[in-house]
């Protein structure tokens, strides 16, 4: 039996289903190369636990709204499940399943002892007040409480959630436990057991991956970044810090462009003040679509899935794409980019810095200990560079793309864990 991708009318495919199709396609390729048997392939293609919950929220005017929430543990064969929580209106069970699967391969690829998970709530956080958001977060956590815990499943921030969300999760879990449990989430504020270096970890990892893939001085390398949130803004900053010229960035409201290069620190201040990069006075407005087609050396998608597709891939001019986001490139686009000689550093490698430092935060919490920023950064750098080196040499040895090689390593390690453990009963 092969891995089944459910057939559906194209017009009805949601972005979440598209993401899951991509994840299953990538798994299928790795499973084929590894010669995995049908039973194991099916095991790896299906989540171990998948929970859908209804989350009632009391609005400020007294009304009650009910939104859907999810937590998916894709695989726990190598350790506790680990993965972020996303608040976004289009989040559905398919998207959360795909993101959980990518977490499994990512943790295995960078050699940290976790399985993969993801959570989500179908809601627009920008449409809620802070108090509504807090009530929503606490009720969602209460609904998924049986699944999470420092030895079972450890959430973290993702799109639409942040340190404050993690603090509410830690508090809700701790109140239920009757004592403080900092290790139940990562990406916490420093005062609650957060780790130095966690806030910028994903972006630092993107910078490390980009510099490794460039293989030359970053001085004057032109960059476009899609998404200016937790990952994109600091990725732009860290790339600018080493001499790259970031000429375009975007967020959900729009894209901006300056051929002479943007002052990223100033732009971050503008975005913090106004809520968007749009309207920044030292740059011109451009369309979202045009950002992907700019004549730049490096393109960093750092927003959502499925943005580089068979439709726009032929017009991508960047020779290097480093995926800050999860799942930004569809399998069809991957083929087009590979044929045109574009190097894609895949999500499960390029954005692994976040889960690496989440792991370091959890280790510190479990030991009630803390490391300096320099120690955290050194460990992050070591793990990122050694994973990059492994992927690069396997790709060269077997004539694979970096994504195919990364999946071969990640999927292979999880398959090996299953084989060693055997099947119970
Ligand atoms: P975020 O919510 O902090 O930022 C998302 C950004 O994307 C915002 O600037 C938003 O305006 C922008 N955006 C949304 N839709 C857009 C569109 N259509 N065009 C342009 N911009 C758009 O989220 P984040 O934590 O930065 O996550 C971004 C991506 O990175 C996601 O794919 C996430 O899964 C991935 N990721 C995040 C982490 C982490 O540590 N936060 C770790 C690994 C991977």
Boltz pocket constraint, residues with backbone or C-beta under 6 A from the ligand:
constraints:
  - pocket:
      binder: B
      contacts: [[A, 157], [A, 158], [A, 159], [A, 160], [A, 161], [A, 198], [A, 202], [A, 226], [A, 227], [A, 228], [A, 229], [A, 230], [A, 231], [A, 232], [A, 250], [A, 251], [A, 252], [A, 253], [A, 254], [A, 288], [A, 302], [A, 303], [A, 304], [A, 305], [A, 324], [A, 325], [A, 326], [A, 327], [A, 351], [A, 352], [A, 354], [A, 355]]
      max_distance: 6.0
